[in-house]
């Protein structure tokens, strides 16, 4: 019996590394890693190897959109 796995990447989506996450969000390296540990709304990184992680671009952009929406509601 084989298990069916639904791919998490959508067509046109891609893995992005920390430096690009920083550019897209404006967050520092330490803020990104702190959010990994303490913010349940932050996109979880994907392990690509023993010392390599990446994030899914659409998840990071969705997080940024939610931050903008929250800021607009409270303003």
Protein Blocks (a to p, Z undefined) as FASTA:
>chain_A
ZZddddfbdghiacddfklmmmmnopafklmmmmmmmmmkbccdddfbfkbccddfklmm
mmmmmmmmmmmmmZZ
